[in-house]
Amino acid sequence: MKLLKNLFVRAGLPVVGLAFWAGNAVAGTGPDMPWDSGLDKIVKNLTGKTALAIGVLAMFAAAAALVFGGEMSEFVRRIILMILAVALMVSGASLLNILFGVTGALVGF
């Protein structure tokens, strides 16, 4: 028991101190990074009206392919499900806002 307590004091205290130090280092705000403007453009493109229209069309097309596709291989079915998932991720926030008036938190860069 004493060995376990000694191990915690020797290993645990530095880890806790490192966590506090890292939290303070990350908390500071500074000037924008060079890649922030590019990331802002990507975020605006993925949450705009065009992305919503493409996402909705992709969801309908993937759902129709799953329902009316008949017999398809497992690989094709997984690709269609992946398209459906990506379309839902891209247009999910906009759809919730349009359908239910719910706005979610968007992580800003």
Biopython code that builds the backbone (N, CA, C, O; Angstrom):
import numpy as np
from Bio.PDB.StructureBuilder import StructureBuilder

atoms = [
    (1, "MET", "N", (0.826, -1.200, 0.000)),
    (1, "MET", "CA", (0.000, 0.000, 0.000)),
    (1, "MET", "C", (0.862, 1.253, 0.000)),
    (1, "MET", "O", (0.557, 2.240, -0.670)),
    (2, "LYS", "N", (1.945, 1.191, 0.767)),
    (2, "LYS", "CA", (2.836, 2.336, 0.834)),
    (2, "LYS", "C", (3.507, 2.578, -0.514)),
    (2, "LYS", "O", (3.738, 3.721, -0.906)),
    (3, "LEU", "N", (3.819, 1.485, -1.222)),
    (3, "LEU", "CA", (4.431, 1.601, -2.529)),
    (3, "LEU", "C", (3.477, 2.278, -3.519)),
    (3, "LEU", "O", (3.895, 3.113, -4.321)),
    (4, "LEU", "N", (2.196, 1.911, -3.456)),
    (4, "LEU", "CA", (1.204, 2.511, -4.339)),
    (4, "LEU", "C", (1.037, 4.001, -4.050)),
    (4, "LEU", "O", (0.941, 4.809, -4.974)),
    (5, "LYS", "N", (1.002, 4.364, -2.771)),
    (5, "LYS", "CA", (0.881, 5.765, -2.387)),
    (5, "LYS", "C", (2.109, 6.556, -2.836)),
    (5, "LYS", "O", (1.988, 7.681, -3.321)),
    (6, "ASN", "N", (3.272, 5.970, -2.672)),
    (6, "ASN", "CA", (4.506, 6.613, -3.085)),
    (6, "ASN", "C", (4.534, 6.803, -4.603)),
    (6, "ASN", "O", (4.988, 7.839, -5.087)),
    (7, "LEU", "N", (4.051, 5.807, -5.357)),
    (7, "LEU", "CA", (3.998, 5.897, -6.805)),
    (7, "LEU", "C", (3.046, 7.000, -7.244)),
    (7, "LEU", "O", (3.342, 7.733, -8.188)),
    (8, "PHE", "N", (1.904, 7.125, -6.570)),
    (8, "PHE", "CA", (0.951, 8.180, -6.917)),
    (8, "PHE", "C", (1.538, 9.559, -6.660)),
    (8, "PHE", "O", (1.362, 10.471, -7.469)),
    (9, "VAL", "N", (2.227, 9.718, -5.548)),
    (9, "VAL", "CA", (2.808, 11.017, -5.227)),
    (9, "VAL", "C", (3.899, 11.361, -6.224)),
    (9, "VAL", "O", (4.010, 12.514, -6.642)),
    (10, "ARG", "N", (4.700, 10.394, -6.609)),
    (10, "ARG", "CA", (5.796, 10.670, -7.536)),
    (10, "ARG", "C", (5.304, 10.885, -8.974)),
    (10, "ARG", "O", (5.824, 11.744, -9.685)),
    (11, "ALA", "N", (4.312, 10.113, -9.396)),
    (11, "ALA", "CA", (3.856, 10.209, -10.783)),
    (11, "ALA", "C", (2.633, 11.108, -10.929)),
    (11, "ALA", "O", (2.484, 11.787, -11.945)),
    (12, "GLY", "N", (1.761, 11.121, -9.929)),
    (12, "GLY", "CA", (0.500, 11.852, -10.052)),
    (12, "GLY", "C", (0.651, 13.348, -9.938)),
    (12, "GLY", "O", (0.020, 14.087, -10.693)),
    (13, "LEU", "N", (1.466, 13.813, -9.018)),
    (13, "LEU", "CA", (1.634, 15.248, -8.835)),
    (13, "LEU", "C", (2.213, 15.942, -10.068)),
    (13, "LEU", "O", (1.702, 16.992, -10.456)),
    (14, "PRO", "N", (3.240, 15.410, -10.689)),
    (14, "PRO", "CA", (3.732, 16.073, -11.906)),
    (14, "PRO", "C", (2.692, 16.081, -13.036)),
    (14, "PRO", "O", (2.617, 17.046, -13.796)),
    (15, "VAL", "N", (1.909, 15.036, -13.148)),
    (15, "VAL", "CA", (0.893, 14.994, -14.200)),
    (15, "VAL", "C", (-0.171, 16.058, -13.950)),
    (15, "VAL", "O", (-0.599, 16.729, -14.890)),
    (16, "VAL", "N", (-0.602, 16.222, -12.710)),
    (16, "VAL", "CA", (-1.588, 17.247, -12.387)),
    (16, "VAL", "C", (-1.002, 18.638, -12.634)),
    (16, "VAL", "O", (-1.678, 19.509, -13.184)),
    (17, "GLY", "N", (0.243, 18.845, -12.232)),
    (17, "GLY", "CA", (0.891, 20.129, -12.482)),
    (17, "GLY", "C", (1.025, 20.416, -13.967)),
    (17, "GLY", "O", (0.839, 21.551, -14.404)),
    (18, "LEU", "N", (1.347, 19.391, -14.742)),
    (18, "LEU", "CA", (1.453, 19.556, -16.189)),
    (18, "LEU", "C", (0.096, 19.898, -16.800)),
    (18, "LEU", "O", (0.021, 20.692, -17.737)),
    (19, "ALA", "N", (-0.965, 19.310, -16.281)),
    (19, "ALA", "CA", (-2.308, 19.607, -16.799)),
    (19, "ALA", "C", (-2.666, 21.067, -16.532)),
    (19, "ALA", "O", (-3.216, 21.729, -17.412)),
    (20, "PHE", "N", (-2.372, 21.577, -15.357)),
    (20, "PHE", "CA", (-2.652, 22.982, -15.062)),
    (20, "PHE", "C", (-1.807, 23.910, -15.932)),
    (20, "PHE", "O", (-2.293, 24.936, -16.408)),
    (21, "TRP", "N", (-0.551, 23.549, -16.135)),
    (21, "TRP", "CA", (0.323, 24.367, -16.961)),
    (21, "TRP", "C", (-0.158, 24.385, -18.411)),
    (21, "TRP", "O", (-0.165, 25.441, -19.044)),
    (22, "ALA", "N", (-0.560, 23.231, -18.945)),
    (22, "ALA", "CA", (-1.027, 23.156, -20.335)),
    (22, "ALA", "C", (-2.334, 23.919, -20.500)),
    (22, "ALA", "O", (-2.548, 24.547, -21.536)),
    (23, "GLY", "N", (-3.207, 23.879, -19.506)),
    (23, "GLY", "CA", (-4.455, 24.629, -19.579)),
    (23, "GLY", "C", (-4.210, 26.121, -19.658)),
    (23, "GLY", "O", (-4.887, 26.821, -20.412)),
    (24, "ASN", "N", (-3.268, 26.613, -18.901)),
    (24, "ASN", "CA", (-2.941, 28.037, -18.955)),
    (24, "ASN", "C", (-2.285, 28.404, -20.284)),
    (24, "ASN", "O", (-2.490, 29.507, -20.790)),
    (25, "ALA", "N", (-1.515, 27.509, -20.843)),
    (25, "ALA", "CA", (-0.848, 27.795, -22.113)),
    (25, "ALA", "C", (-1.853, 27.874, -23.249)),
    (25, "ALA", "O", (-1.696, 28.701, -24.146)),
    (26, "VAL", "N", (-2.875, 27.039, -23.233)),
    (26, "VAL", "CA", (-3.861, 27.007, -24.300)),
    (26, "VAL", "C", (-4.874, 28.132, -24.153)),
    (26, "VAL", "O", (-5.454, 28.572, -25.146)),
    (27, "ALA", "N", (-5.095, 28.600, -22.941)),
    (27, "ALA", "CA", (-6.142, 29.582, -22.692)),
    (27, "ALA", "C", (-5.841, 30.954, -23.286)),
    (27, "ALA", "O", (-6.763, 31.742, -23.496)),
    (28, "GLY", "N", (-4.598, 31.253, -23.558)),
    (28, "GLY", "CA", (-4.247, 32.572, -24.077)),
    (28, "GLY", "C", (-4.737, 32.778, -25.502)),
    (28, "GLY", "O", (-4.760, 31.845, -26.305)),
    (29, "THR", "N", (-5.125, 34.007, -25.804)),
    (29, "THR", "CA", (-5.521, 34.329, -27.174)),
    (29, "THR", "C", (-4.428, 35.151, -27.804)),
    (29, "THR", "O", (-3.750, 35.936, -27.140)),
    (30, "GLY", "N", (-4.271, 34.963, -29.073)),
    (30, "GLY", "CA", (-3.223, 35.688, -29.772)),
    (30, "GLY", "C", (-3.695, 36.068, -31.155)),
    (30, "GLY", "O", (-4.885, 35.987, -31.460)),
    (31, "PRO", "N", (-2.781, 36.475, -31.975)),
    (31, "PRO", "CA", (-3.166, 36.859, -33.342)),
    (31, "PRO", "C", (-3.623, 35.640, -34.136)),
    (31, "PRO", "O", (-3.315, 34.502, -33.782)),
    (32, "ASP", "N", (-4.357, 35.894, -35.208)),
    (32, "ASP", "CA", (-4.831, 34.815, -36.057)),
    (32, "ASP", "C", (-3.661, 34.105, -36.714)),
    (32, "ASP", "O", (-2.634, 34.704, -37.034)),
    (33, "MET", "N", (-3.850, 32.831, -36.898)),
    (33, "MET", "CA", (-2.825, 32.047, -37.578)),
    (33, "MET", "C", (-2.994, 32.203, -39.085)),
    (33, "MET", "O", (-4.071, 32.580, -39.546)),
    (34, "PRO", "N", (-1.953, 31.921, -39.857)),
    (34, "PRO", "CA", (-2.034, 32.121, -41.310)),
    (34, "PRO", "C", (-3.097, 31.260, -41.992)),
    (34, "PRO", "O", (-3.641, 31.647, -43.027)),
    (35, "TRP", "N", (-3.392, 30.096, -41.416)),
    (35, "TRP", "CA", (-4.336, 29.198, -42.062)),
    (35, "TRP", "C", (-5.786, 29.455, -41.639)),
    (35, "TRP", "O", (-6.691, 28.782, -42.133)),
    (36, "ASP", "N", (-6.026, 30.405, -40.744)),
    (36, "ASP", "CA", (-7.386, 30.678, -40.284)),
    (36, "ASP", "C", (-8.306, 31.169, -41.392)),
    (36, "ASP", "O", (-9.482, 30.805, -41.415)),
    (37, "SER", "N", (-7.804, 31.977, -42.300)),
    (37, "SER", "CA", (-8.662, 32.484, -43.371)),
    (37, "SER", "C", (-9.108, 31.347, -44.285)),
    (37, "SER", "O", (-10.253, 31.337, -44.738)),
    (38, "GLY", "N", (-8.233, 30.397, -44.562)),
    (38, "GLY", "CA", (-8.606, 29.241, -45.376)),
    (38, "GLY", "C", (-9.632, 28.371, -44.687)),
    (38, "GLY", "O", (-10.567, 27.883, -45.321)),
    (39, "LEU", "N", (-9.460, 28.170, -43.370)),
    (39, "LEU", "CA", (-10.429, 27.366, -42.617)),
    (39, "LEU", "C", (-11.781, 28.058, -42.532)),
    (39, "LEU", "O", (-12.819, 27.398, -42.584)),
    (40, "ASP", "N", (-11.779, 29.389, -42.402)),
    (40, "ASP", "CA", (-13.046, 30.130, -42.392)),
    (40, "ASP", "C", (-13.792, 29.967, -43.708)),
    (40, "ASP", "O", (-15.016, 29.834, -43.715)),
    (41, "LYS", "N", (-13.066, 29.978, -44.822)),
    (41, "LYS", "CA", (-13.699, 29.787, -46.124)),
    (41, "LYS", "C", (-14.318, 28.398, -46.229)),
    (41, "LYS", "O", (-15.419, 28.244, -46.757)),
    (42, "ILE", "N", (-13.613, 27.390, -45.728)),
    (42, "ILE", "CA", (-14.145, 26.026, -45.779)),
    (42, "ILE", "C", (-15.403, 25.912, -44.927)),
    (42, "ILE", "O", (-16.380, 25.294, -45.349)),
    (43, "VAL", "N", (-15.389, 26.498, -43.738)),
    (43, "VAL", "CA", (-16.563, 26.448, -42.865)),
    (43, "VAL", "C", (-17.752, 27.147, -43.517)),
    (43, "VAL", "O", (-18.872, 26.639, -43.465)),
    (44, "LYS", "N", (-17.522, 28.298, -44.127)),
    (44, "LYS", "CA", (-18.614, 29.014, -44.796)),
    (44, "LYS", "C", (-19.152, 28.219, -45.974)),
    (44, "LYS", "O", (-20.358, 28.224, -46.223)),
    (45, "ASN", "N", (-18.269, 27.530, -46.708)),
    (45, "ASN", "CA", (-18.725, 26.732, -47.840)),
    (45, "ASN", "C", (-19.501, 25.499, -47.399)),
    (45, "ASN", "O", (-20.420, 25.067, -48.094)),
    (46, "LEU", "N", (-19.145, 24.929, -46.260)),
    (46, "LEU", "CA", (-19.833, 23.726, -45.789)),
    (46, "LEU", "C", (-21.136, 24.039, -45.062)),
    (46, "LEU", "O", (-21.919, 23.126, -44.801)),
    (47, "THR", "N", (-21.385, 25.281, -44.732)),
    (47, "THR", "CA", (-22.623, 25.619, -44.027)),
    (47, "THR", "C", (-23.501, 26.574, -44.823)),
    (47, "THR", "O", (-24.454, 27.124, -44.272)),
    (48, "GLY", "N", (-23.211, 26.782, -46.084)),
    (48, "GLY", "CA", (-23.993, 27.717, -46.887)),
    (48, "GLY", "C", (-25.207, 27.060, -47.527)),
    (48, "GLY", "O", (-25.510, 25.892, -47.284)),
    (49, "LYS", "N", (-25.893, 27.848, -48.353)),
    (49, "LYS", "CA", (-27.109, 27.364, -49.013)),
    (49, "LYS", "C", (-26.794, 26.300, -50.058)),
    (49, "LYS", "O", (-27.555, 25.346, -50.216)),
    (50, "THR", "N", (-25.696, 26.452, -50.761)),
    (50, "THR", "CA", (-25.336, 25.459, -51.775)),
    (50, "THR", "C", (-25.038, 24.110, -51.135)),
    (50, "THR", "O", (-25.461, 23.072, -51.643)),
    (51, "ALA", "N", (-24.312, 24.123, -50.025)),
    (51, "ALA", "CA", (-24.010, 22.872, -49.331)),
    (51, "ALA", "C", (-25.286, 22.224, -48.800)),
    (51, "ALA", "O", (-25.408, 20.999, -48.811)),
    (52, "LEU", "N", (-26.232, 23.030, -48.337)),
    (52, "LEU", "CA", (-27.501, 22.491, -47.864)),
    (52, "LEU", "C", (-28.253, 21.822, -49.004)),
    (52, "LEU", "O", (-28.777, 20.721, -48.836)),
    (53, "ALA", "N", (-28.312, 22.470, -50.160)),
    (53, "ALA", "CA", (-29.021, 21.895, -51.309)),
    (53, "ALA", "C", (-28.360, 20.602, -51.775)),
    (53, "ALA", "O", (-29.047, 19.623, -52.064)),
    (54, "ILE", "N", (-27.034, 20.594, -51.850)),
    (54, "ILE", "CA", (-26.325, 19.386, -52.264)),
    (54, "ILE", "C", (-26.523, 18.272, -51.237)),
    (54, "ILE", "O", (-26.707, 17.112, -51.606)),
    (55, "GLY", "N", (-26.486, 18.619, -49.954)),
    (55, "GLY", "CA", (-26.677, 17.626, -48.904)),
    (55, "GLY", "C", (-28.068, 17.006, -48.931)),
    (55, "GLY", "O", (-28.212, 15.794, -48.771)),
    (56, "VAL", "N", (-29.089, 17.832, -49.132)),
    (56, "VAL", "CA", (-30.459, 17.318, -49.183)),
    (56, "VAL", "C", (-30.642, 16.416, -50.403)),
    (56, "VAL", "O", (-31.248, 15.350, -50.298)),
    (57, "LEU", "N", (-30.124, 16.834, -51.558)),
    (57, "LEU", "CA", (-30.216, 15.995, -52.763)),
    (57, "LEU", "C", (-29.473, 14.673, -52.577)),
    (57, "LEU", "O", (-29.958, 13.622, -52.996)),
    (58, "ALA", "N", (-28.306, 14.724, -51.954)),
    (58, "ALA", "CA", (-27.547, 13.496, -51.714)),
    (58, "ALA", "C", (-28.280, 12.571, -50.750)),
    (58, "ALA", "O", (-28.257, 11.352, -50.921)),
    (59, "MET", "N", (-28.940, 13.148, -49.723)),
    (59, "MET", "CA", (-29.708, 12.312, -48.795)),
    (59, "MET", "C", (-30.861, 11.626, -49.504)),
    (59, "MET", "O", (-31.082, 10.430, -49.313)),
    (60, "PHE", "N", (-31.603, 12.373, -50.329)),
    (60, "PHE", "CA", (-32.718, 11.767, -51.061)),
    (60, "PHE", "C", (-32.220, 10.706, -52.040)),
    (60, "PHE", "O", (-32.827, 9.642, -52.161)),
    (61, "ALA", "N", (-31.135, 10.985, -52.731)),
    (61, "ALA", "CA", (-30.607, 10.016, -53.700)),
    (61, "ALA", "C", (-30.119, 8.747, -53.004)),
    (61, "ALA", "O", (-30.374, 7.642, -53.485)),
    (62, "ALA", "N", (-29.424, 8.893, -51.883)),
    (62, "ALA", "CA", (-28.921, 7.726, -51.165)),
    (62, "ALA", "C", (-30.065, 6.914, -50.564)),
    (62, "ALA", "O", (-30.041, 5.683, -50.597)),
    (63, "ALA", "N", (-31.063, 7.601, -50.016)),
    (63, "ALA", "CA", (-32.210, 6.882, -49.457)),
    (63, "ALA", "C", (-32.978, 6.153, -50.552)),
    (63, "ALA", "O", (-33.407, 5.016, -50.355)),
    (64, "ALA", "N", (-33.154, 6.796, -51.707)),
    (64, "ALA", "CA", (-33.843, 6.132, -52.817)),
    (64, "ALA", "C", (-33.049, 4.938, -53.315)),
    (64, "ALA", "O", (-33.629, 3.910, -53.663)),
    (65, "ALA", "N", (-31.732, 5.061, -53.354)),
    (65, "ALA", "CA", (-30.904, 3.931, -53.789)),
    (65, "ALA", "C", (-31.011, 2.769, -52.813)),
    (65, "ALA", "O", (-31.020, 1.609, -53.226)),
    (66, "LEU", "N", (-31.091, 3.072, -51.524)),
    (66, "LEU", "CA", (-31.227, 1.993, -50.538)),
    (66, "LEU", "C", (-32.602, 1.336, -50.609)),
    (66, "LEU", "O", (-32.720, 0.118, -50.479)),
    (67, "VAL", "N", (-33.643, 2.147, -50.816)),
    (67, "VAL", "CA", (-35.005, 1.599, -50.830)),
    (67, "VAL", "C", (-35.299, 0.878, -52.136)),
    (67, "VAL", "O", (-35.806, -0.244, -52.123)),
    (68, "PHE", "N", (-34.987, 1.504, -53.259)),
    (68, "PHE", "CA", (-35.364, 0.956, -54.557)),
    (68, "PHE", "C", (-34.202, 0.303, -55.290)),
    (68, "PHE", "O", (-34.345, -0.063, -56.457)),
    (69, "GLY", "N", (-33.070, 0.149, -54.643)),
    (69, "GLY", "CA", (-31.880, -0.373, -55.312)),
    (69, "GLY", "C", (-31.932, -1.842, -55.625)),
    (69, "GLY", "O", (-31.139, -2.319, -56.437)),
    (70, "GLY", "N", (-32.825, -2.571, -55.021)),
    (70, "GLY", "CA", (-32.889, -4.003, -55.277)),
    (70, "GLY", "C", (-31.716, -4.714, -54.631)),
    (70, "GLY", "O", (-31.271, -4.358, -53.540)),
    (71, "GLU", "N", (-31.228, -5.723, -55.327)),
    (71, "GLU", "CA", (-30.126, -6.512, -54.791)),
    (71, "GLU", "C", (-28.805, -5.841, -55.140)),
    (71, "GLU", "O", (-28.481, -5.656, -56.313)),
    (72, "MET", "N", (-28.053, -5.482, -54.117)),
    (72, "MET", "CA", (-26.751, -4.855, -54.336)),
    (72, "MET", "C", (-25.731, -5.493, -53.407)),
    (72, "MET", "O", (-26.077, -6.081, -52.383)),
    (73, "SER", "N", (-24.481, -5.364, -53.785)),
    (73, "SER", "CA", (-23.424, -5.964, -52.971)),
    (73, "SER", "C", (-23.249, -5.171, -51.673)),
    (73, "SER", "O", (-23.720, -4.042, -51.538)),
    (74, "GLU", "N", (-22.574, -5.791, -50.751)),
    (74, "GLU", "CA", (-22.329, -5.161, -49.452)),
    (74, "GLU", "C", (-21.464, -3.907, -49.607)),
    (74, "GLU", "O", (-21.664, -2.921, -48.897)),
    (75, "PHE", "N", (-20.514, -3.946, -50.527)),
    (75, "PHE", "CA", (-19.636, -2.797, -50.759)),
    (75, "PHE", "C", (-20.429, -1.587, -51.248)),
    (75, "PHE", "O", (-20.229, -0.476, -50.757)),
    (76, "VAL", "N", (-21.322, -1.794, -52.207)),
    (76, "VAL", "CA", (-22.124, -0.696, -52.742)),
    (76, "VAL", "C", (-23.049, -0.150, -51.660)),
    (76, "VAL", "O", (-23.241, 1.062, -51.553)),
    (77, "ARG", "N", (-23.614, -1.038, -50.868)),
    (77, "ARG", "CA", (-24.497, -0.583, -49.779)),
    (77, "ARG", "C", (-23.737, 0.265, -48.765)),
    (77, "ARG", "O", (-24.262, 1.262, -48.271)),
    (78, "ARG", "N", (-22.514, -0.123, -48.457)),
    (78, "ARG", "CA", (-21.715, 0.662, -47.502)),
    (78, "ARG", "C", (-21.324, 2.027, -48.074)),
    (78, "ARG", "O", (-21.282, 3.019, -47.347)),
    (79, "ILE", "N", (-21.040, 2.073, -49.363)),
    (79, "ILE", "CA", (-20.714, 3.351, -50.002)),
    (79, "ILE", "C", (-21.925, 4.275, -49.959)),
    (79, "ILE", "O", (-21.786, 5.468, -49.693)),
    (80, "ILE", "N", (-23.109, 3.732, -50.219)),
    (80, "ILE", "CA", (-24.324, 4.547, -50.177)),
    (80, "ILE", "C", (-24.588, 5.037, -48.760)),
    (80, "ILE", "O", (-24.982, 6.188, -48.572)),
    (81, "LEU", "N", (-24.381, 4.193, -47.771)),
    (81, "LEU", "CA", (-24.548, 4.617, -46.374)),
    (81, "LEU", "C", (-23.532, 5.690, -45.997)),
    (81, "LEU", "O", (-23.849, 6.597, -45.228)),
    (82, "MET", "N", (-22.313, 5.597, -46.529)),
    (82, "MET", "CA", (-21.306, 6.614, -46.251)),
    (82, "MET", "C", (-21.713, 7.955, -46.871)),
    (82, "MET", "O", (-21.548, 9.005, -46.250)),
    (83, "ILE", "N", (-22.240, 7.915, -48.086)),
    (83, "ILE", "CA", (-22.725, 9.143, -48.731)),
    (83, "ILE", "C", (-23.854, 9.749, -47.911)),
    (83, "ILE", "O", (-23.911, 10.965, -47.725)),
    (84, "LEU", "N", (-24.750, 8.903, -47.422)),
    (84, "LEU", "CA", (-25.860, 9.380, -46.593)),
    (84, "LEU", "C", (-25.350, 10.025, -45.306)),
    (84, "LEU", "O", (-25.860, 11.065, -44.892)),
    (85, "ALA", "N", (-24.355, 9.421, -44.676)),
    (85, "ALA", "CA", (-23.808, 9.969, -43.434)),
    (85, "ALA", "C", (-23.114, 11.309, -43.665)),
    (85, "ALA", "O", (-23.291, 12.236, -42.875)),
    (86, "VAL", "N", (-22.329, 11.425, -44.734)),
    (86, "VAL", "CA", (-21.631, 12.675, -45.024)),
    (86, "VAL", "C", (-22.630, 13.776, -45.359)),
    (86, "VAL", "O", (-22.469, 14.919, -44.932)),
    (87, "ALA", "N", (-23.664, 13.428, -46.127)),
    (87, "ALA", "CA", (-24.685, 14.424, -46.464)),
    (87, "ALA", "C", (-25.416, 14.899, -45.218)),
    (87, "ALA", "O", (-25.743, 16.080, -45.102)),
    (88, "LEU", "N", (-25.672, 13.996, -44.293)),
    (88, "LEU", "CA", (-26.333, 14.393, -43.044)),
    (88, "LEU", "C", (-25.433, 15.273, -42.190)),
    (88, "LEU", "O", (-25.913, 16.212, -41.554)),
    (89, "MET", "N", (-24.132, 14.982, -42.165)),
    (89, "MET", "CA", (-23.212, 15.822, -41.397)),
    (89, "MET", "C", (-23.098, 17.221, -41.981)),
    (89, "MET", "O", (-23.060, 18.204, -41.241)),
    (90, "VAL", "N", (-23.043, 17.317, -43.307)),
    (90, "VAL", "CA", (-22.864, 18.615, -43.949)),
    (90, "VAL", "C", (-24.102, 19.483, -43.782)),
    (90, "VAL", "O", (-23.990, 20.681, -43.519)),
    (91, "SER", "N", (-25.275, 18.892, -43.931)),
    (91, "SER", "CA", (-26.502, 19.696, -43.917)),
    (91, "SER", "C", (-27.288, 19.580, -42.617)),
    (91, "SER", "O", (-28.394, 20.112, -42.523)),
    (92, "GLY", "N", (-26.752, 18.909, -41.630)),
    (92, "GLY", "CA", (-27.495, 18.676, -40.385)),
    (92, "GLY", "C", (-27.841, 19.935, -39.617)),
    (92, "GLY", "O", (-28.979, 20.095, -39.177)),
    (93, "ALA", "N", (-26.884, 20.829, -39.446)),
    (93, "ALA", "CA", (-27.131, 22.052, -38.679)),
    (93, "ALA", "C", (-28.150, 22.943, -39.372)),
    (93, "ALA", "O", (-29.026, 23.514, -38.721)),
    (94, "SER", "N", (-28.038, 23.064, -40.683)),
    (94, "SER", "CA", (-28.981, 23.899, -41.425)),
    (94, "SER", "C", (-30.384, 23.300, -41.417)),
    (94, "SER", "O", (-31.373, 24.024, -41.310)),
    (95, "LEU", "N", (-30.466, 21.982, -41.531)),
    (95, "LEU", "CA", (-31.784, 21.327, -41.512)),
    (95, "LEU", "C", (-32.471, 21.487, -40.159)),
    (95, "LEU", "O", (-33.677, 21.727, -40.104)),
    (96, "LEU", "N", (-31.727, 21.359, -39.082)),
    (96, "LEU", "CA", (-32.330, 21.546, -37.756)),
    (96, "LEU", "C", (-32.829, 22.968, -37.578)),
    (96, "LEU", "O", (-33.881, 23.191, -36.977)),
    (97, "ASN", "N", (-32.085, 23.923, -38.093)),
    (97, "ASN", "CA", (-32.489, 25.318, -37.988)),
    (97, "ASN", "C", (-33.753, 25.580, -38.808)),
    (97, "ASN", "O", (-34.650, 26.290, -38.353)),
    (98, "ILE", "N", (-33.827, 25.012, -40.007)),
    (98, "ILE", "CA", (-34.989, 25.231, -40.872)),
    (98, "ILE", "C", (-36.224, 24.506, -40.328)),
    (98, "ILE", "O", (-37.302, 25.096, -40.263)),
    (99, "LEU", "N", (-36.080, 23.248, -39.942)),
    (99, "LEU", "CA", (-37.236, 22.444, -39.548)),
    (99, "LEU", "C", (-37.761, 22.786, -38.157)),
    (99, "LEU", "O", (-38.970, 22.916, -37.967)),
    (100, "PHE", "N", (-36.871, 22.932, -37.193)),
    (100, "PHE", "CA", (-37.299, 23.089, -35.806)),
    (100, "PHE", "C", (-36.926, 24.425, -35.184)),
    (100, "PHE", "O", (-37.318, 24.695, -34.049)),
    (101, "GLY", "N", (-36.193, 25.257, -35.877)),
    (101, "GLY", "CA", (-35.762, 26.528, -35.322)),
    (101, "GLY", "C", (-34.693, 26.383, -34.256)),
    (101, "GLY", "O", (-34.476, 27.295, -33.460)),
    (102, "VAL", "N", (-34.024, 25.234, -34.239)),
    (102, "VAL", "CA", (-32.990, 24.967, -33.242)),
    (102, "VAL", "C", (-31.649, 25.361, -33.833)),
    (102, "VAL", "O", (-31.305, 24.951, -34.941)),
    (103, "THR", "N", (-30.897, 26.152, -33.095)),
    (103, "THR", "CA", (-29.561, 26.499, -33.540)),
    (103, "THR", "C", (-28.566, 25.801, -32.627)),
    (103, "THR", "O", (-28.706, 25.832, -31.404)),
    (104, "GLY", "N", (-27.576, 25.182, -33.218)),
    (104, "GLY", "CA", (-26.559, 24.487, -32.455)),
    (104, "GLY", "C", (-25.302, 25.318, -32.358)),
    (104, "GLY", "O", (-25.147, 26.325, -33.049)),
    (105, "ALA", "N", (-24.416, 24.887, -31.500)),
    (105, "ALA", "CA", (-23.150, 25.591, -31.359)),
    (105, "ALA", "C", (-22.219, 25.158, -32.480)),
    (105, "ALA", "O", (-22.013, 23.964, -32.700)),
    (106, "LEU", "N", (-21.665, 26.120, -33.180)),
    (106, "LEU", "CA", (-20.693, 25.851, -34.210)),
    (106, "LEU", "C", (-19.329, 26.247, -33.680)),
    (106, "LEU", "O", (-19.156, 27.332, -33.125)),
    (107, "VAL", "N", (-18.363, 25.358, -33.856)),
    (107, "VAL", "CA", (-17.028, 25.646, -33.376)),
    (107, "VAL", "C", (-16.366, 26.590, -34.359)),
    (107, "VAL", "O", (-16.207, 26.267, -35.536)),
    (108, "GLY", "N", (-15.985, 27.749, -33.873)),
    (108, "GLY", "CA", (-15.351, 28.737, -34.744)),
    (108, "GLY", "C", (-13.851, 28.581, -34.732)),
    (108, "GLY", "O", (-13.253, 28.240, -33.711)),
    (109, "PHE", "N", (-13.256, 28.830, -35.860)),
    (109, "PHE", "CA", (-11.789, 28.727, -35.951)),
    (109, "PHE", "C", (-11.179, 30.086, -35.837)),
    (109, "PHE", "O", (-9.956, 30.220, -35.889)),
]
sb = StructureBuilder()
sb.init_structure("model")
sb.init_model(0)
sb.init_chain("A")
sb.init_seg("    ")
for serial, (resi, resn, name, xyz) in enumerate(atoms, 1):
    if name == "N":
        sb.init_residue(resn, " ", resi, " ")
    sb.init_atom(name, np.array(xyz, "f"), 0.0, 1.0, " ", f" {name:<3s}", serial, name[0])
structure = sb.get_structure()
